[in-house]
């Protein structure tokens, strides 16, 4: 039988999970009750905080603050003397039990059961089944037990109603006078809100006083919970109701759902996020993510024979991701699977407003189609708010206040505040999401994909789309040019540039697509591609764009655009993907144009960039001339980071001449400068180059030690994929030549995903091929040798000394293991392989046991 504990005026019924005060039920949360029960059962003992957390939240990761809140709530109910705190150690139950421990009888149990079943409520018999909302339920339960007014805020279709119902079900036995859900979606007259609530609660309003006053009087000292669902179109009326109830009744608690907070005193807001979506289909817990679990369950509800196949799983993840984890959209997509199949649904998501219809007949009308849900939210906006909302549709991947100002065509400070206020209003109404990495950081904003699609539709319908797309492309172009100019002139470090530009990747692509389209502007396309090319995150795409744009240059093209294009082609992580002679010529042409344009710092960079392709194509004399001219341009007042670039370029020329000791000194000086100015990415690149010089000098242990330290630091902080892959590839090669084959293989496995993402596998094949040959993968090594030869023919480049030596060592091993005819066949096959096929070969070879 269940134990009954008595102390002071209180009784704790363990089985019934009830706390009584003078025989009357006391509202207490489930977690608070669990904490109390553990402390009572361990009375006389000190219970540590960690032990309490493990017992009360089994299997969950919970912050200590949650425990502190529960203990504080218990002390308010029981008195401060009931629970003692031992600082730094834990808690102890100190109230004396009276008469030992009683047992609950069968009669008690039957009374308890009948009492519980007799508690009035209009909740359904069972709570709704939720997926991926366990933590949300815990958070909302804690809030509702701590505060009398809690509002669940979130976008339409995000699942606020079901979450509120689930929480209400868990708490229904805590309110002897009932838990009541009041649905407000169909109500259009704000004046009827008090009467609607009264009708659900069975309270008669005589009509002799204002309805709200009579409702509060009717509630009196009742202990109950009211769930006010879908309040966003009646905010003023619901706010007045909430204030009156919390002020005029002692025991009524309110849980409201709305797309916008009530913004009244004592309201505790809880913003509901979309369901979790796996970052990739390969995530270990991808299938249990809320969005995927909901999709699978809803498909099975309409097709019990459905089984989610491994081959369909990437498509399901893509559906959930493109629908932003929005439960309503996922459910509507799931019901189409029996007719279209998983991939058919995925392929039709661009037509989502036609695809996602046919929701449950018992759902709200606005939740029966995706369009109806977003239209409901849109029509709640003022005309000014709709104007701003539409313009936000042109942004892809998010936006800043500055970009919105540019698209809206506002410049002065007053207009800036208009932008800020408008975005804030749309955030409040759950149509715009504010993304903040750390509290206090400046937020970035984005529209979920479905509202964005609707905003673009509305832009087209109002005839505003073309102008907004043009403003967007110009704004993104101006941002990239401003940041790249600051980088070229040494006013921003490479990390600062990455922080400013990487979040705009999707905006860059959208702007470039418009600029190269029928209504676009060639000048914007050139400037976008050229200014993004200098930053490793964008180099692969920009290399393709610049090759397409180069033939479009003619006499009518502005000199600034031509200079920018040539400089873009010469940028470090672009030129290695192109014929090196083209890159050397592009750098020299850029230097000449920037000289005539009076832009010495851009001319300086162009001359330094000419050095690498000149060296790699074997023209050391031309490389020296470029360095001499760049050195002559250098001015004492220029930022010290530019001197670091000159030292780094000088080190490369010296290295190619075999003057490796001098080169190492240049790289060391560059590292010191970049460490002083805080340019980590350039510092790491110079560290890799220094290790390369040590490797060439035969000091393999020193080279490996430097690279290992560099890779460790890269793992702990931000590094571009290009810088990371350079260090990992070099370390793989150095360890291989040092005979540390197993360690080299581990590093190569780490490097391979980065090589895939960067698109630079062809450039680094020589760093991998010797390792594969040493491990006995001679066929794979032969294929890589053929691919490497094809790369150097295609780019007209020459191998660096270390890579040439590795290529020779690998070729020697392969020639010794394979017949000449088979080797020739494999070399030919390798030459025809692309990076994707080569990556599969390398992955398979590294997976085999040597």
Beta strands, then each sheet from edge to edge (+ up, - down):
strand 1: 3-7
strand 2: 10-13
strand 3: 18-21
strand 4: 24-25
strand 5: 47-48
strand 6: 83-86
strand 7: 90-93
strand 8: 101-103
strand 9: 149-153
strand 10: 179-183
strand 11: 224-229
strand 12: 252-258
strand 13: 267-271
strand 14: 433-435
strand 15: 444-446
sheet 1: 4+ 3- 2+ 1- 8+
sheet 2: 5+ 7- 6+
sheet 3: 10+ 11+ 12+ 9+ 13+
sheet 4: 14+ 15-
end
